[in-house]
Amino acid sequence: MSGENIMEKTYAVEGMKCQGCVDTVTEKISNVSGVTNASVSLENNNVTVSGDFEENELKSSLDDTHYNIK
C-alpha cells in the first residue's frame, strides 16, 4: 500500500444488536492492515472506515463472526 490512497467509506453492518457487537466489529475492522480509524454506529447499523485498506480485507475480517458489511 502506497499511503496515497487514504479514503473514508461507510458500510452497512448486518447483525449488530448491542454494544458488545459494536466492540467486536470495531476491534476486528481496526486490526485490518491500513485502517487508521473505524467508527461503528449501532443506531445507524454502519461503520465508517478511514485509511489505506483493501475492501475485501474488511469483509474477510468479519468471517469468523456473524456480522457482515455491505
N, CA, C and O atoms as a printed pandas DataFrame, in Angstrom:
     atom_number atom_name residue_name chain_id  residue_number  x_coord  y_coord  z_coord
0              1         N          MET        A               1    0.837   -1.187    0.000
1              2        CA          MET        A               1    0.000    0.000    0.000
2              3         C          MET        A               1    0.875    1.241    0.000
3              4         O          MET        A               1    1.872    1.326    0.717
4              5         N          SER        A               2    0.488    2.167   -0.795
5              6        CA          SER        A               2    1.337    3.322   -1.038
6              7         C          SER        A               2    1.181    4.438   -0.020
7              8         O          SER        A               2    2.059    5.294    0.086
8              9         N          GLY        A               3    0.095    4.451    0.725
9             10        CA          GLY        A               3   -0.154    5.549    1.634
10            11         C          GLY        A               3   -0.796    6.738    0.935
11            12         O          GLY        A               3   -1.107    7.745    1.570
12            13         N          GLU        A               4   -0.993    6.621   -0.374
13            14        CA          GLU        A               4   -1.575    7.715   -1.142
14            15         C          GLU        A               4   -3.064    7.510   -1.395
15            16         O          GLU        A               4   -3.725    8.391   -1.945
16            17         N          ASN        A               5   -3.588    6.378   -1.007
17            18        CA          ASN        A               5   -4.982    6.060   -1.280
18            19         C          ASN        A               5   -5.846    6.187   -0.026
19            20         O          ASN        A               5   -6.780    5.410    0.171
20            21         N          ILE        A               6   -5.532    7.158    0.811
21            22        CA          ILE        A               6   -6.308    7.348    2.028
22            23         C          ILE        A               6   -7.750    7.661    1.642
23            24         O          ILE        A               6   -8.019    8.557    0.843
24            25         N          MET        A               7   -8.653    6.909    2.221
25            26        CA          MET        A               7  -10.061    7.113    1.912
26            27         C          MET        A               7  -10.885    6.957    3.176
27            28         O          MET        A               7  -10.415    6.446    4.193
28            29         N          GLU        A               8  -12.113    7.405    3.084
29            30        CA          GLU        A               8  -13.089    7.194    4.146
30            31         C          GLU        A               8  -14.340    6.678    3.477
31            32         O          GLU        A               8  -14.850    7.283    2.535
32            33         N          LYS        A               9  -14.832    5.554    3.970
33            34        CA          LYS        A               9  -16.006    4.946    3.358
34            35         C          LYS        A               9  -16.897    4.374    4.458
35            36         O          LYS        A               9  -16.410    3.863    5.465
36            37         N          THR        A              10  -18.209    4.469    4.248
37            38        CA          THR        A              10  -19.178    3.951    5.206
38            39         C          THR        A              10  -19.834    2.703    4.628
39            40         O          THR        A              10  -20.246    2.674    3.468
40            41         N          TYR        A              11  -19.920    1.679    5.465
41            42        CA          TYR        A              11  -20.505    0.395    5.082
42            43         C          TYR        A              11  -21.649    0.059    6.029
43            44         O          TYR        A              11  -21.564    0.331    7.226
44            45         N          ALA        A              12  -22.707   -0.524    5.507
45            46        CA          ALA        A              12  -23.779   -1.056    6.350
46            47         C          ALA        A              12  -23.252   -2.303    7.046
47            48         O          ALA        A              12  -22.504   -3.082    6.456
48            49         N          VAL        A              13  -23.645   -2.488    8.307
49            50        CA          VAL        A              13  -23.250   -3.674    9.063
50            51         C          VAL        A              13  -24.512   -4.434    9.446
51            52         O          VAL        A              13  -25.437   -3.871   10.031
52            53         N          GLU        A              14  -24.538   -5.721    9.107
53            54        CA          GLU        A              14  -25.674   -6.577    9.441
54            55         C          GLU        A              14  -25.330   -7.420   10.661
55            56         O          GLU        A              14  -24.216   -7.932   10.775
56            57         N          GLY        A              15  -26.288   -7.562   11.571
57            58        CA          GLY        A              15  -26.125   -8.479   12.687
58            59         C          GLY        A              15  -25.836   -7.846   14.031
59            60         O          GLY        A              15  -25.777   -8.563   15.030
60            61         N          MET        A              16  -25.651   -6.537   14.105
61            62        CA          MET        A              16  -25.346   -5.894   15.382
62            63         C          MET        A              16  -26.632   -5.640   16.167
63            64         O          MET        A              16  -27.630   -5.167   15.625
64            65         N          LYS        A              17  -26.577   -5.972   17.478
65            66        CA          LYS        A              17  -27.754   -5.778   18.324
66            67         C          LYS        A              17  -27.429   -5.088   19.649
67            68         O          LYS        A              17  -28.344   -4.658   20.352
68            69         N          CYS        A              18  -26.144   -4.972   20.004
69            70        CA          CYS        A              18  -25.787   -4.431   21.317
70            71         C          CYS        A              18  -24.396   -3.791   21.288
71            72         O          CYS        A              18  -23.699   -3.841   20.275
72            73         N          GLN        A              19  -24.011   -3.198   22.400
73            74        CA          GLN        A              19  -22.690   -2.558   22.485
74            75         C          GLN        A              19  -21.566   -3.581   22.323
75            76         O          GLN        A              19  -20.510   -3.259   21.779
76            77         N          GLY        A              20  -21.784   -4.806   22.789
77            78        CA          GLY        A              20  -20.777   -5.855   22.596
78            79         C          GLY        A              20  -20.536   -6.124   21.125
79            80         O          GLY        A              20  -19.406   -6.390   20.713
80            81         N          CYS        A              21  -21.602   -6.056   20.326
81            82        CA          CYS        A              21  -21.478   -6.223   18.874
82            83         C          CYS        A              21  -20.614   -5.107   18.299
83            84         O          CYS        A              21  -19.723   -5.351   17.486
84            85         N          VAL        A              22  -20.889   -3.886   18.732
85            86        CA          VAL        A              22  -20.124   -2.723   18.273
86            87         C          VAL        A              22  -18.651   -2.898   18.614
87            88         O          VAL        A              22  -17.780   -2.634   17.785
88            89         N          ASP        A              23  -18.373   -3.342   19.838
89            90        CA          ASP        A              23  -16.988   -3.529   20.271
90            91         C          ASP        A              23  -16.273   -4.565   19.414
91            92         O          ASP        A              23  -15.122   -4.364   19.025
92            93         N          THR        A              24  -16.950   -5.674   19.118
93            94        CA          THR        A              24  -16.359   -6.730   18.298
94            95         C          THR        A              24  -16.061   -6.240   16.887
95            96         O          THR        A              24  -14.961   -6.445   16.375
96            97         N          VAL        A              25  -17.041   -5.593   16.260
97            98        CA          VAL        A              25  -16.857   -5.085   14.895
98            99         C          VAL        A              25  -15.737   -4.046   14.868
99           100         O          VAL        A              25  -14.906   -4.050   13.960
100          101         N          THR        A              26  -15.715   -3.164   15.852
101          102        CA          THR        A              26  -14.667   -2.139   15.928
102          103         C          THR        A              26  -13.293   -2.789   16.021
103          104         O          THR        A              26  -12.372   -2.404   15.301
104          105         N          GLU        A              27  -13.151   -3.771   16.903
105          106        CA          GLU        A              27  -11.863   -4.438   17.082
106          107         C          GLU        A              27  -11.414   -5.154   15.815
107          108         O          GLU        A              27  -10.265   -5.012   15.395
108          109         N          LYS        A              28  -12.307   -5.917   15.209
109          110        CA          LYS        A              28  -11.962   -6.685   14.002
110          111         C          LYS        A              28  -11.537   -5.764   12.860
111          112         O          LYS        A              28  -10.515   -6.001   12.216
112          113         N          ILE        A              29  -12.317   -4.721   12.611
113          114        CA          ILE        A              29  -12.017   -3.833   11.491
114          115         C          ILE        A              29  -10.788   -2.979   11.782
115          116         O          ILE        A              29  -10.007   -2.690   10.876
116          117         N          SER        A              30  -10.613   -2.578   13.024
117          118        CA          SER        A              30   -9.442   -1.768   13.389
118          119         C          SER        A              30   -8.140   -2.526   13.184
119          120         O          SER        A              30   -7.089   -1.915   12.988
120          121         N          ASN        A              31   -8.201   -3.856   13.229
121          122        CA          ASN        A              31   -7.000   -4.674   13.061
122          123         C          ASN        A              31   -6.643   -4.946   11.601
123          124         O          ASN        A              31   -5.620   -5.575   11.329
124          125         N          VAL        A              32   -7.457   -4.491   10.668
125          126        CA          VAL        A              32   -7.162   -4.676    9.243
126          127         C          VAL        A              32   -6.007   -3.754    8.855
127          128         O          VAL        A              32   -5.981   -2.581    9.229
128          129         N          SER        A              33   -5.073   -4.289    8.115
129          130        CA          SER        A              33   -3.910   -3.528    7.661
130          131         C          SER        A              33   -4.337   -2.274    6.913
131          132         O          SER        A              33   -5.133   -2.341    5.976
132          133         N          GLY        A              34   -3.805   -1.133    7.328
133          134        CA          GLY        A              34   -4.078    0.129    6.656
134          135         C          GLY        A              34   -5.218    0.929    7.242
135          136         O          GLY        A              34   -5.366    2.109    6.921
136          137         N          VAL        A              35   -6.034    0.320    8.098
137          138        CA          VAL        A              35   -7.154    1.048    8.707
138          139         C          VAL        A              35   -6.601    1.963    9.796
139          140         O          VAL        A              35   -5.899    1.511   10.700
140          141         N          THR        A              36   -6.923    3.255    9.702
141          142        CA          THR        A              36   -6.473    4.216   10.706
142          143         C          THR        A              36   -7.570    4.569   11.690
143          144         O          THR        A              36   -7.284    5.021   12.799
144          145         N          ASN        A              37   -8.844    4.365   11.294
145          146        CA          ASN        A              37   -9.962    4.639   12.190
146          147         C          ASN        A              37  -11.173    3.847   11.742
147          148         O          ASN        A              37  -11.445    3.725   10.548
148          149         N          ALA        A              38  -11.906    3.303   12.727
149          150        CA          ALA        A              38  -13.167    2.613   12.456
150          151         C          ALA        A              38  -14.184    3.116   13.463
151          152         O          ALA        A              38  -14.035    2.910   14.667
152          153         N          SER        A              39  -15.217    3.777   12.964
153          154        CA          SER        A              39  -16.258    4.339   13.818
154          155         C          SER        A              39  -17.554    3.586   13.559
155          156         O          SER        A              39  -18.167    3.725   12.500
156          157         N          VAL        A              40  -17.969    2.778   14.549
157          158        CA          VAL        A              40  -19.134    1.915   14.396
158          159         C          VAL        A              40  -20.342    2.544   15.087
159          160         O          VAL        A              40  -20.245    3.004   16.225
160          161         N          SER        A              41  -21.475    2.560   14.394
161          162        CA          SER        A              41  -22.712    3.103   14.948
162          163         C          SER        A              41  -23.766    2.010   15.033
163          164         O          SER        A              41  -24.208    1.479   14.014
164          165         N          LEU        A              42  -24.168    1.675   16.263
165          166        CA          LEU        A              42  -25.249    0.711   16.455
166          167         C          LEU        A              42  -26.571    1.308   15.983
167          168         O          LEU        A              42  -27.387    0.624   15.365
168          169         N          GLU        A              43  -26.772    2.584   16.280
169          170        CA          GLU        A              43  -28.010    3.270   15.904
170          171         C          GLU        A              43  -28.238    3.249   14.392
171          172         O          GLU        A              43  -29.360    3.038   13.930
172          173         N          ASN        A              44  -27.164    3.469   13.626
173          174        CA          ASN        A              44  -27.277    3.515   12.164
174          175         C          ASN        A              44  -26.904    2.195   11.497
175          176         O          ASN        A              44  -27.006    2.061   10.277
176          177         N          ASN        A              45  -26.471    1.219   12.298
177          178        CA          ASN        A              45  -26.036   -0.080   11.773
178          179         C          ASN        A              45  -25.013    0.083   10.653
179          180         O          ASN        A              45  -25.151   -0.486    9.571
180          181         N          ASN        A              46  -23.974    0.884   10.945
181          182        CA          ASN        A              46  -22.934    1.063    9.946
182          183         C          ASN        A              46  -21.573    1.280   10.599
183          184         O          ASN        A              46  -21.457    1.443   11.814
184          185         N          VAL        A              47  -20.560    1.278    9.758
185          186        CA          VAL        A              47  -19.201    1.571   10.188
186          187         C          VAL        A              47  -18.573    2.485    9.148
187          188         O          VAL        A              47  -18.682    2.248    7.945
188          189         N          THR        A              48  -17.912    3.536    9.631
189          190        CA          THR        A              48  -17.150    4.417    8.754
190          191         C          THR        A              48  -15.686    4.104    8.993
191          192         O          THR        A              48  -15.190    4.183   10.117
192          193         N          VAL        A              49  -14.998    3.744    7.905
193          194        CA          VAL        A              49  -13.615    3.301    7.977
194          195         C          VAL        A              49  -12.728    4.285    7.233
195          196         O          VAL        A              49  -13.041    4.696    6.115
196          197         N          SER        A              50  -11.617    4.663    7.863
197          198        CA          SER        A              50  -10.638    5.557    7.235
198          199         C          SER        A              50   -9.315    4.839    7.113
199          200         O          SER        A              50   -8.972    4.002    7.948
200          201         N          GLY        A              51   -8.569    5.168    6.069
201          202        CA          GLY        A              51   -7.228    4.630    5.896
202          203         C          GLY        A              51   -6.950    4.236    4.472
203          204         O          GLY        A              51   -7.648    4.638    3.541
204          205         N          ASP        A              52   -5.915    3.441    4.325
205          206        CA          ASP        A              52   -5.475    2.910    3.034
206          207         C          ASP        A              52   -5.601    1.397    3.141
207          208         O          ASP        A              52   -4.639    0.711    3.487
208          209         N          PHE        A              53   -6.795    0.875    2.841
209          210        CA          PHE        A              53   -7.118   -0.528    3.089
210          211         C          PHE        A              53   -7.775   -1.146    1.866
211          212         O          PHE        A              53   -8.224   -0.455    0.951
212          213         N          GLU        A              54   -7.816   -2.463    1.882
213          214        CA          GLU        A              54   -8.488   -3.221    0.833
214          215         C          GLU        A              54   -9.875   -3.618    1.343
215          216         O          GLU        A              54   -9.998   -4.175    2.434
216          217         N          GLU        A              55  -10.919   -3.335    0.557
217          218        CA          GLU        A              55  -12.279   -3.650    0.978
218          219         C          GLU        A              55  -12.464   -5.137    1.265
219          220         O          GLU        A              55  -13.154   -5.505    2.214
220          221         N          ASN        A              56  -11.850   -5.990    0.448
221          222        CA          ASN        A              56  -12.027   -7.426    0.669
222          223         C          ASN        A              56  -11.428   -7.856    2.008
223          224         O          ASN        A              56  -11.910   -8.813    2.614
224          225         N          GLU        A              57  -10.385   -7.165    2.480
225          226        CA          GLU        A              57   -9.821   -7.477    3.787
226          227         C          GLU        A              57  -10.778   -7.066    4.906
227          228         O          GLU        A              57  -10.863   -7.746    5.928
228          229         N          LEU        A              58  -11.503   -5.952    4.720
229          230        CA          LEU        A              58  -12.506   -5.556    5.712
230          231         C          LEU        A              58  -13.569   -6.629    5.840
231          232         O          LEU        A              58  -13.916   -7.045    6.945
232          233         N          LYS        A              59  -14.077   -7.071    4.716
233          234        CA          LYS        A              59  -15.136   -8.075    4.722
234          235         C          LYS        A              59  -14.647   -9.385    5.321
235          236         O          LYS        A              59  -15.359  -10.004    6.111
236          237         N          SER        A              60  -13.452   -9.814    4.962
237          238        CA          SER        A              60  -12.945  -11.078    5.484
238          239         C          SER        A              60  -12.569  -10.986    6.958
239          240         O          SER        A              60  -12.482  -12.015    7.629
240          241         N          SER        A              61  -12.342   -9.777    7.482
241          242        CA          SER        A              61  -12.010   -9.638    8.899
242          243         C          SER        A              61  -13.172  -10.067    9.792
243          244         O          SER        A              61  -12.977  -10.378   10.967
244          245         N          LEU        A              62  -14.379  -10.084    9.231
245          246        CA          LEU        A              62  -15.566  -10.482   10.000
246          247         C          LEU        A              62  -16.019  -11.901    9.706
247          248         O          LEU        A              62  -17.083  -12.324   10.159
248          249         N          ASP        A              63  -15.204  -12.648    8.940
249          250        CA          ASP        A              63  -15.590  -14.003    8.554
250          251         C          ASP        A              63  -15.856  -14.932    9.737
251          252         O          ASP        A              63  -16.708  -15.816    9.644
252          253         N          ASP        A              64  -15.143  -14.746   10.843
253          254        CA          ASP        A              64  -15.329  -15.642   11.994
254          255         C          ASP        A              64  -16.364  -15.109   12.978
255          256         O          ASP        A              64  -16.432  -15.563   14.120
256          257         N          THR        A              65  -17.174  -14.141   12.531
257          258        CA          THR        A              65  -18.250  -13.584   13.345
258          259         C          THR        A              65  -19.570  -13.774   12.585
259          260         O          THR        A              65  -19.577  -14.296   11.470
260          261         N          HIS        A              66  -20.672  -13.352   13.185
261          262        CA          HIS        A              66  -21.952  -13.407   12.460
262          263         C          HIS        A              66  -22.336  -12.045   11.891
263          264         O          HIS        A              66  -23.489  -11.822   11.524
264          265         N          TYR        A              67  -21.351  -11.123   11.819
265          266        CA          TYR        A              67  -21.593   -9.797   11.253
266          267         C          TYR        A              67  -21.124   -9.763    9.812
267          268         O          TYR        A              67  -20.189  -10.468    9.433
268          269         N          ASN        A              68  -21.780   -8.940    9.017
269          270        CA          ASN        A              68  -21.407   -8.756    7.616
270          271         C          ASN        A              68  -21.432   -7.279    7.290
271          272         O          ASN        A              68  -22.268   -6.535    7.802
272          273         N          ILE        A              69  -20.511   -6.855    6.433
273          274        CA          ILE        A              69  -20.563   -5.469    5.946
274          275         C          ILE        A              69  -20.920   -5.492    4.474
275          276         O          ILE        A              69  -20.534   -6.394    3.730
276          277         N          LYS        A              70  -21.662   -4.484    4.077
277          278        CA          LYS        A              70  -22.122   -4.350    2.680
278          279         C          LYS        A              70  -21.671   -3.039    2.104
279          280         O          LYS        A              70  -21.959   -2.744    0.944
